[in-house]
Amino acid sequence: MWLDRIQQAIAEVEAEEQRQQKEAAHARPVVGWRIQARHMTDNRDGYLHVGDCHMGGGRACTREQALEALTAGVKACEFCRPDTELGVLE
């Protein structure tokens, strides 16, 4: 009776590990930073976002590219504050 319970518990743990491995394999890669392109309609400069910010899209960039964009005049998103995350103070 105990052997059955132990084997069942092992099977449940193994099934959970397999499920987690499948989820990890299909997960989107974490993007550290995103640069949102300039809007052509009102000639606004683009914005820099932390990778998981829901306020903007844009293309993925490295930390170095994000720092360069901030120093080149790209505005930091007011919601996710990538400038604070990068340690850039005005």
Contacts in CASP RR format, 6 or more apart in sequence:
PFRMAT RR
TARGET T0000
AUTHOR 0000-0000-0000
METHOD contacts of the structure
MODEL  1
MWLDRIQQAIAEVEAEEQRQQKEAAHARPVVGWRIQARHMTDNRDGYLHV
GDCHMGGGRACTREQALEALTAGVKACEFCRPDTELGVLE
30 51 0 8 1.000
30 52 0 8 1.000
31 51 0 8 1.000
31 52 0 8 1.000
31 60 0 8 1.000
32 50 0 8 1.000
32 51 0 8 1.000
32 52 0 8 1.000
32 60 0 8 1.000
32 63 0 8 1.000
32 66 0 8 1.000
33 48 0 8 1.000
33 49 0 8 1.000
33 50 0 8 1.000
33 51 0 8 1.000
33 60 0 8 1.000
33 61 0 8 1.000
33 62 0 8 1.000
33 63 0 8 1.000
33 65 0 8 1.000
33 66 0 8 1.000
33 82 0 8 1.000
34 48 0 8 1.000
34 49 0 8 1.000
34 50 0 8 1.000
34 51 0 8 1.000
34 53 0 8 1.000
34 56 0 8 1.000
34 57 0 8 1.000
34 58 0 8 1.000
34 59 0 8 1.000
34 60 0 8 1.000
34 61 0 8 1.000
35 46 0 8 1.000
35 47 0 8 1.000
35 48 0 8 1.000
35 49 0 8 1.000
35 58 0 8 1.000
35 59 0 8 1.000
35 61 0 8 1.000
35 65 0 8 1.000
35 66 0 8 1.000
35 69 0 8 1.000
35 74 0 8 1.000
36 46 0 8 1.000
36 47 0 8 1.000
36 48 0 8 1.000
36 49 0 8 1.000
36 56 0 8 1.000
36 57 0 8 1.000
36 58 0 8 1.000
37 46 0 8 1.000
37 58 0 8 1.000
37 59 0 8 1.000
38 44 0 8 1.000
38 45 0 8 1.000
38 46 0 8 1.000
39 46 0 8 1.000
45 73 0 8 1.000
45 74 0 8 1.000
45 75 0 8 1.000
46 74 0 8 1.000
46 75 0 8 1.000
47 56 0 8 1.000
47 74 0 8 1.000
47 75 0 8 1.000
47 76 0 8 1.000
47 77 0 8 1.000
48 66 0 8 1.000
48 69 0 8 1.000
48 70 0 8 1.000
48 74 0 8 1.000
48 75 0 8 1.000
48 76 0 8 1.000
48 77 0 8 1.000
48 82 0 8 1.000
48 83 0 8 1.000
49 55 0 8 1.000
49 56 0 8 1.000
49 57 0 8 1.000
49 58 0 8 1.000
49 77 0 8 1.000
49 80 0 8 1.000
49 82 0 8 1.000
50 77 0 8 1.000
50 80 0 8 1.000
50 81 0 8 1.000
50 82 0 8 1.000
50 85 0 8 1.000
51 60 0 8 1.000
51 80 0 8 1.000
52 80 0 8 1.000
53 77 0 8 1.000
53 79 0 8 1.000
53 80 0 8 1.000
53 82 0 8 1.000
55 77 0 8 1.000
55 79 0 8 1.000
55 80 0 8 1.000
56 77 0 8 1.000
61 69 0 8 1.000
63 86 0 8 1.000
66 82 0 8 1.000
66 86 0 8 1.000
67 86 0 8 1.000
67 88 0 8 1.000
70 76 0 8 1.000
70 82 0 8 1.000
70 83 0 8 1.000
70 86 0 8 1.000
70 88 0 8 1.000
71 88 0 8 1.000
76 82 0 8 1.000
76 83 0 8 1.000
76 84 0 8 1.000
76 88 0 8 1.000
83 89 0 8 1.000
83 90 0 8 1.000
END
